[in-house]
Amino acid sequence: MAITVQNFIKLANYYNQTMMVMSAICVQKGGIAMENYVGRFFAADALEYITEYGRRLVASGAPVPPEIDALIKRFAEQFERVRDLATPTQKPFYEMTLEEFEKIMNI
């Protein structure tokens, strides 16, 4: 996927639509909190991808409109709050701390 502003907008729209569906599922299942919904791990991984895409877009030197730059920063701030939910990169279970393992396994 070429790193362009248009592709970033598509990813941002995808993420927003996904979050709306996840919210609707939580309401339909009796009003469970998003923090307790199993899909929160996927959402964190998707947000990590979008945040990295935005970082690469800015680093590429391509002209980024101010509103898109603000959106990139907002996604980065959101990701910092859920960073611990993202799938660890190439980290085997035996190298995880007990706390990391419990968060991944939702214990």
C-alpha contacts under 8 A as a table, 3 or more apart, distances in Angstrom:
res1	aa1	res2	aa2	distance
1	M	7	N	7.91
2	A	7	N	7.51
3	I	7	N	6.70
3	I	8	F	7.51
3	I	53	Y	7.31
3	I	56	R	7.46
3	I	57	L	5.89
4	T	7	N	5.29
4	T	8	F	6.35
4	T	57	L	6.61
4	T	62	A	7.77
5	V	8	F	5.03
5	V	9	I	6.23
5	V	57	L	7.32
5	V	64	V	6.81
5	V	68	I	7.77
6	Q	9	I	5.12
6	Q	10	K	6.36
7	N	10	K	4.98
7	N	11	L	6.25
8	F	11	L	5.06
8	F	12	A	6.11
8	F	50	I	7.43
8	F	53	Y	7.11
8	F	54	G	6.76
9	I	12	A	4.99
9	I	13	N	6.10
10	K	13	N	5.13
10	K	14	Y	6.13
11	L	14	Y	5.00
11	L	15	Y	6.19
11	L	50	I	6.54
12	A	15	Y	5.15
12	A	16	N	6.20
12	A	50	I	7.15
13	N	16	N	5.10
13	N	17	Q	6.10
14	Y	17	Q	5.19
14	Y	18	T	6.10
15	Y	18	T	5.03
15	Y	19	M	6.19
15	Y	43	A	7.77
15	Y	46	A	7.11
15	Y	47	L	7.28
16	N	19	M	5.16
16	N	20	M	6.31
17	Q	20	M	5.09
17	Q	21	V	6.35
18	T	21	V	5.18
18	T	22	M	6.16
18	T	43	A	7.87
19	M	22	M	4.99
19	M	23	S	6.06
19	M	43	A	7.49
20	M	23	S	5.10
20	M	24	A	6.24
21	V	24	A	5.05
21	V	25	I	6.21
22	M	25	I	5.06
22	M	26	C	6.24
22	M	34	M	7.92
22	M	39	G	7.29
23	S	26	C	5.10
23	S	27	V	6.31
23	S	34	M	7.07
24	A	27	V	5.12
24	A	28	Q	6.09
25	I	28	Q	5.00
25	I	29	K	6.08
26	C	29	K	5.21
26	C	30	G	6.74
26	C	31	G	5.36
26	C	32	I	5.16
26	C	33	A	6.73
26	C	34	M	6.70
26	C	37	Y	7.04
27	V	30	G	5.50
27	V	31	G	4.16
27	V	32	I	6.54
28	Q	31	G	6.59
29	K	32	I	6.53
32	I	36	N	6.70
32	I	37	Y	7.03
33	A	36	N	5.38
33	A	37	Y	6.63
34	M	37	Y	5.09
34	M	40	R	6.93
35	E	40	R	6.81
36	N	40	R	7.70
37	Y	40	R	5.81
38	V	41	F	6.60
39	G	42	F	5.33
39	G	43	A	6.34
40	R	43	A	4.96
40	R	44	A	6.12
40	R	85	L	7.40
41	F	44	A	5.11
41	F	45	D	6.30
41	F	85	L	5.52
41	F	86	A	5.94
41	F	87	T	7.19
42	F	45	D	5.08
42	F	46	A	6.12
42	F	86	A	7.65
43	A	46	A	5.08
43	A	47	L	6.05
44	A	47	L	5.05
44	A	48	E	6.10
44	A	79	F	6.97
44	A	82	V	6.18
44	A	83	R	6.95
44	A	85	L	5.95
44	A	86	A	5.03
45	D	48	E	5.02
45	D	49	Y	6.32
45	D	85	L	7.84
45	D	86	A	5.02
45	D	87	T	6.47
46	A	49	Y	5.11
46	A	50	I	6.25
47	L	50	I	5.07
47	L	51	T	5.97
47	L	75	F	7.06
47	L	79	F	6.11
48	E	51	T	5.11
48	E	52	E	6.18
48	E	79	F	6.28
48	E	83	R	7.81
48	E	86	A	7.28
49	Y	52	E	5.22
49	Y	53	Y	6.11
50	I	53	Y	4.95
50	I	54	G	6.14
50	I	75	F	7.62
51	T	54	G	5.11
51	T	55	R	6.22
51	T	72	I	6.65
51	T	75	F	5.98
51	T	76	A	5.44
51	T	79	F	7.31
52	E	55	R	4.98
52	E	56	R	6.20
53	Y	56	R	5.16
53	Y	57	L	6.10
54	G	57	L	4.93
54	G	58	V	6.29
54	G	72	I	5.52
55	R	58	V	5.33
55	R	59	A	6.16
55	R	72	I	7.48
56	R	59	A	4.90
56	R	60	S	5.96
57	L	60	S	5.24
57	L	61	G	7.23
57	L	62	A	6.78
57	L	64	V	7.98
58	V	61	G	5.84
58	V	62	A	6.67
58	V	64	V	6.95
58	V	69	D	7.86
59	A	62	A	7.85
64	V	68	I	6.37
64	V	69	D	6.25
65	P	68	I	5.37
65	P	69	D	6.28
66	P	69	D	4.95
66	P	70	A	6.15
67	E	70	A	5.05
67	E	71	L	6.25
68	I	71	L	4.90
68	I	72	I	6.17
69	D	72	I	5.07
69	D	73	K	6.33
70	A	73	K	5.12
70	A	74	R	6.17
71	L	74	R	4.94
71	L	75	F	6.17
72	I	75	F	5.26
72	I	76	A	6.24
73	K	76	A	4.99
73	K	77	E	6.22
74	R	77	E	5.10
74	R	78	Q	6.22
75	F	78	Q	4.99
75	F	79	F	6.08
76	A	79	F	5.07
76	A	80	E	6.32
77	E	80	E	5.21
77	E	81	R	6.80
78	Q	81	R	5.38
78	Q	82	V	6.81
79	F	82	V	5.17
79	F	83	R	5.56
80	E	83	R	5.13
81	R	84	D	7.90
82	V	85	L	5.49
82	V	86	A	7.12
83	R	86	A	5.53
84	D	100	E	7.99
84	D	103	K	7.80
85	L	103	K	7.10
85	L	104	I	7.04
87	T	104	I	7.63
88	P	91	K	5.73
91	K	95	E	6.57
91	K	96	M	7.15
92	P	95	E	5.57
92	P	96	M	6.86
93	F	96	M	5.26
93	F	101	F	7.01
96	M	99	E	7.89
96	M	100	E	5.81
96	M	101	F	6.07
97	T	100	E	5.20
97	T	101	F	6.27
98	L	101	F	5.11
98	L	102	E	6.09
99	E	102	E	5.16
99	E	103	K	6.27
100	E	103	K	5.24
100	E	104	I	6.29
101	F	104	I	5.17
101	F	105	M	6.08
102	E	105	M	5.11
102	E	106	N	5.73
102	E	107	I	4.93
103	K	106	N	4.95
103	K	107	I	6.38
104	I	107	I	7.88
